[in-house]
Amino acid sequence: MSPKVFVSYVHSPDTHKNQVRDFAAFLEMHGVDVQLDSWTDTDRRKSWDSWILEKITTTDYILLVASRLYREVFEGKAPSGKRLGSQAEAALIRELLYADRQKWMPKILPIVLPGGKVKDIPLIMQPTGADHYIINDFTPAGADKLLRVLFNSPRHLRPPRGNPPHLPPLSR
């Protein structure tokens, strides 16, 4: 079964936006059902806040694509009236995380794309104290850690537990 992910990111600059689309296309080509705003049906009017709410609450994972601007938005430092879609996504994700950290922490995955920095992961997502996913390039090897999480495919399996050895006393 294909994991379903929602990609949350800031739409600026265009080079970052294009890189996010390339990342989403890479995931799609490797069996992931990606929900990306720029791939939605744009021939009809929609309520973006309803769309965001539905996608965030129905996907298996939320991929937070780190960038300096995304961290500013996520941490409430975006200017009023700017980056409204990203602010709405960030507010909803913060609320879900605050209300039920045990449920949402494993589902919200900070992503660092090639050329990005771990320090751009929002502080609430614990950039140094919790897992994050560095994408070295858009290949299975370059995204190994993330793909293993999405497909629940551990790198190493625990060996079967055997019986304890017989350990008689050395003296009476």
C-alpha positions in Angstrom: 0.0 0.0 0.0 1.3 3.5 -0.9 1.9 5.8 2.0 0.0 9.1 1.6 2.0 12.3 2.4 1.2 16.0 2.6 4.0 18.3 1.7 4.2 21.6 3.6 6.6 24.3 2.4 6.9 28.0 1.7 6.4 28.9 -1.9 9.3 31.2 -2.2 11.8 31.6 -3.8 10.9 30.0 -7.1 14.0 27.8 -7.0 12.8 26.3 -3.7 9.3 25.9 -5.0 10.7 24.0 -8.1 12.9 21.9 -5.9 9.9 20.9 -3.8 8.0 19.9 -6.9 11.0 17.8 -8.1 11.1 16.2 -4.6 7.4 15.4 -4.8 7.7 14.0 -8.3 10.6 11.8 -7.0 8.4 10.4 -4.2 5.5 9.8 -6.6 7.8 7.9 -9.0 8.8 5.7 -6.0 5.4 4.7 -4.9 4.4 7.5 -2.5 0.9 9.2 -2.8 1.9 12.9 -2.6 -0.6 15.6 -1.8 1.0 18.9 -3.1 -0.9 22.1 -3.5 0.5 22.9 -7.0 -0.8 19.5 -8.3 -4.4 20.2 -7.2 -7.3 20.7 -9.6 -7.0 24.4 -10.5 -9.8 24.6 -13.0 -12.3 25.3 -10.2 -12.5 27.5 -7.2 -11.7 25.9 -3.8 -11.3 26.9 -0.2 -7.6 26.4 0.5 -8.0 26.3 4.3 -10.5 23.4 3.9 -8.2 21.7 1.5 -5.2 22.0 3.9 -7.2 20.8 6.8 -8.5 17.7 4.9 -5.0 16.8 3.6 -3.2 17.3 6.8 -5.6 15.2 8.8 -6.1 12.4 6.4 -2.5 11.6 5.2 -0.1 9.2 6.8 2.7 11.7 7.1 3.2 15.4 6.9 6.5 16.4 5.3 7.8 19.7 6.5 10.3 21.0 4.0 12.8 23.1 5.9 13.9 26.5 4.7 14.7 29.8 6.5 11.4 31.3 5.4 9.5 28.2 6.5 11.1 28.3 10.0 10.1 32.0 10.3 6.5 31.3 9.3 6.3 28.2 11.5 7.6 30.2 14.5 5.1 33.1 14.0 7.6 35.6 12.6 6.1 36.1 9.2 4.8 39.6 8.5 1.0 40.1 8.8 -0.7 39.5 5.4 2.3 37.6 4.0 2.6 33.8 3.3 -1.0 33.2 4.4 -1.2 29.6 3.2 2.0 28.7 4.9 0.9 30.4 8.1 -2.4 28.5 8.0 -0.6 25.2 7.5 1.9 25.9 10.3 -0.8 27.0 12.7 -2.8 23.8 12.1 0.3 21.6 12.4 1.3 23.4 15.7 -2.2 22.9 17.1 -2.3 19.2 16.3 1.2 18.7 17.8 0.3 20.6 20.9 -3.0 18.8 21.4 -1.6 15.3 20.9 2.2 15.2 20.7 2.3 11.4 21.0 0.1 10.9 18.0 1.5 13.7 15.7 5.2 13.7 16.4 5.8 10.4 14.5 3.7 11.7 11.6 5.3 15.1 11.1 8.7 14.6 9.4 11.1 17.5 9.0 12.8 17.3 5.6 16.0 19.0 4.5 16.4 19.1 0.8 19.8 19.3 -1.0 21.4 22.6 -0.2 19.2 23.1 2.9 20.2 23.3 6.5 19.1 21.4 9.6 19.0 24.8 11.5 16.0 25.8 9.3 13.8 23.1 10.8 11.3 24.8 13.1 12.4 24.7 16.7 9.2 23.0 17.9 10.1 20.1 15.6 13.4 19.6 17.6 16.0 20.0 14.8 18.8 18.5 17.0 16.8 16.5 19.6 14.6 14.4 17.2 14.9 12.7 13.9 15.0 14.7 10.7 15.4 13.5 7.1 18.3 14.9 5.0 17.7 14.3 1.3 21.1 14.2 -0.3 19.7 13.8 -3.8 16.5 12.6 -5.5 17.5 8.9 -5.6 16.5 6.0 -3.4 20.0 6.0 -1.9 19.9 9.8 -1.3 16.5 9.5 0.4 17.0 6.1 2.1 16.2 7.2 5.7 12.9 8.9 4.7 11.8 6.1 2.3 12.4 3.5 5.0 10.1 5.4 7.4 7.4 6.0 4.8 7.4 2.3 3.8 8.0 0.9 7.3 11.1 -0.9 6.1 13.8 -0.9 8.8 17.5 -0.9 7.7 18.4 -3.6 10.2 16.1 -6.3 11.7 16.5 -7.5 15.2 17.6 -11.1 15.3 15.3 -13.7 17.0 15.8 -13.9 20.7 17.3 -17.2 21.7 17.2 -19.1 25.0 19.4 -18.0 27.9 22.6 -20.1 28.3 22.7 -22.6 31.2 25.0 -21.0 33.8 25.6 -23.4 36.7 27.2 -22.0 39.9 31.0 -22.3 39.9 31.2 -23.5 43.5 28.9 -24.6 46.4 
